[in-house]
Amino acid sequence: MTTPLETREDAYRDVIRSGRIKMILLFLVCAAPVIASYFTFYVIKPQSRVNYGELVLPVAPLPAAQLRLLDGKPYDLSALKGKWVMLTVDGGACPTSCAEKLYKMRQVRLTQGKDSDRIENVWLIDDEAQLETQVIRAYDNTHMLRAGGASLLKAFGAPAGGAQRDHIWLIDPLGNLVLRFPKNAEPAKMKKDLDRLLKYSRIG
């Protein structure tokens, strides 16, 4: 015979179970557009198609970090959620290799035409070196954020024998690090990857 206490406990377990199911369903509904775009991009694809950027696995959100604008004010990278983000890491002195990455990012974004406003460019400055005024002016549409000492930098790993500063990364609208473009990336091939992701993505 079931006691009133057992009945209440059963009802409590049912409520918890129902709540968990609702949370899982809500997560799946929110994540479905991104999952669908990745599935289409990486799984349902013609055999002749080769993705240029390397998928960063496991796909996971970037950690929170204390970043600073050039004027010293704090900045949270999560402010760019809802956008596709092309990002590179380099020093403030910005040698030729750095300037080339910034130029490629700017041009690839511009080639997206009406979809260019779905993309933001970010330069994580990993030291305290002063930036030249001409660099700031040339790439004034790039978010220039000082990240020296931030744990966030550890998320941008390079292949064996490579360096973090060699690459351009892509972050999805949910804040997940998803692609790493190769050293000396070709803008035309970067554009093709972005074209496909923007086409299939229902967010951002």
N, C-alpha and C positions, 0 to 999 in steps of 0.2 A: 504493500500500500504506500502510495506516494504522500509524503508529509508536506505541509505548507512550505517548509524551509527548502525542501528539495525542488518544489515547484518554482519558488522564487529563483533558486540557483539556475535551474534550467532556462527560465525566462531571461536571466541575466546573460547566460552564455549565448542564447539566441541573439540578443541585442548586440553583443560584441561581435559575433560571427557576421551578422548583417552589416555592421559598421565597417568591418574589414573588407567585405565584398564590395561595398559601395566605394571605399577608398581605392581599391584595385581597379574598379571600373572607371572611376574618375581619372586615375592615372593613365589608363589605357586610352581613354578618349582624348586627353591632352597630348599624349605622346604619339598617337596614331599618325598625324601628318608627317612628323619627322621620321618615324619608323618606316612609313610608306615610301617617303622620298629616298631614304637610304637603300631600302630593299629594291626599289626600281633602279636606282643608280648603280648598285653593286651586284645585284643578283639577276634581275630581269634585264639583260642587256645583250645586244647582238654580239656574236663571237668575234666579229671584226673590230669591236670597240675596245680600246685600252684606256683605262683611267690614268691620267698623268700624275696627279697627286697621290701620295701614299696614305692610306687610311690609318689613322692613329688608333690603336687598340690597347686597352678597351676604351670605347667612346665614353667619356665621363665629363661632368661639369668641371670647369676650372675652379681652383680654390679661391676663396676671397683673399684679397691682398690690399695693403695700404699703399696706394700709388699717389703720385703727386703731379700736378700740372707744372709747367715751367715756372709759374709764379709762386710755386710752393703750396698752393691750395690742394687739399686732399681730393682724390678722385677714385670712384669705385667703377671698375670695369663692367659691373653688372648694369650700369646705366645704358650700355649698348645692347642689352638683351632685346630681342625682337628684330635685330639686324644680323646679316652675315658680316663677319669681321675678318679682313685680311690683316695679319699681324707679323711684324718682324722684330727681332731683338738686336740691338747694336749700341755702340758707345756714342756719346754726344759729339765726339770729334768727327764722326761720320765720314770715314774714308770713302774712296771711290766705290768699293763694293757695297757699302751702306747706301750711298746715293743711288746706285743702280737698282737696288731693291725697292727703295721708296718710289723711284720713277716707274718701275714696272707695276707696282701696286696702284699708283695713280692712274696709269694708262689703262690697265685692265679694268679698273672701276669705270673709267670714262667710256670704254667701249661697250658697256652694258646699256648705254642710252637711257631710255625711260626707267630701266630697272636699277640705274646707278644709285638711286636713293635708298635701295634696299641693302646697300653695302657701306661699311665704314672701314677706314684704314687706321691702323694703330702702330705706332713705333714705341716699343718699350725700351727706354734708355737705361742700360744696365750699369751706368756709372754716374759720376757727378761732373763730367766734363761739360764745358760751356758749348752751346750750339752757336754756329755762325748765323748771323742775321739772314744771309742769302738762302741758307737751307730752310730756315723757318718760313721765309716768304715763298719759296718755291713749292713747299708742301704744306701750305697753310690749311688745307682741308684734311690733313692727317692729324689724328690725336697723338700728341707727343707727351708721353707719360714717363716720369722717372720711376724706375722700379728697382734701383740698386738695393740689394739686401732683401728684397721681397721673396718669400717662399714660392710665389707664383712662377718665378723664372724656372724652377725645377721641373715644371710641367712640360716645358718645351725641350724635349730630348732630341738629340741628333743621333743618326746611325753610327755604328762603330767606325772610327776613323774620321768622323765628321765633326763639325763645330756648330754650336747653337746659332751663331751669327750667320751661318751659311744659308739659312732657310727662310721661307715665308710660310706662315701657317694660316689655316682657315678655321674659324670658329662659327658654329651654327647659331641660329636665333635663340636657342635655349641656353647658350653659354657653354656648349660642349666643344672641346677641341677635337676636330674630325679629320683634317687633312694636313699633310706636310709636303710642300712642294720641294723638288730637288734643288741642289745647289745650282746657281746660274740658271734658274728656271726660265723657260721660254714663255713669254707673255701670251702668245697665240694658243698654246696648249693649256695654260692656266685658264684662259678665257673659256675654252671648251668645257672644262670641268665646271666652272661657275655657271655657264649657260645651262647645263643639264640640271644642276642643283636648283637653280632659280626656277627652272621650268617645272620641275616636279614637286617643289616645296610648296606647301599650302600655308606656311607661316613665314614671316620675315620677308 
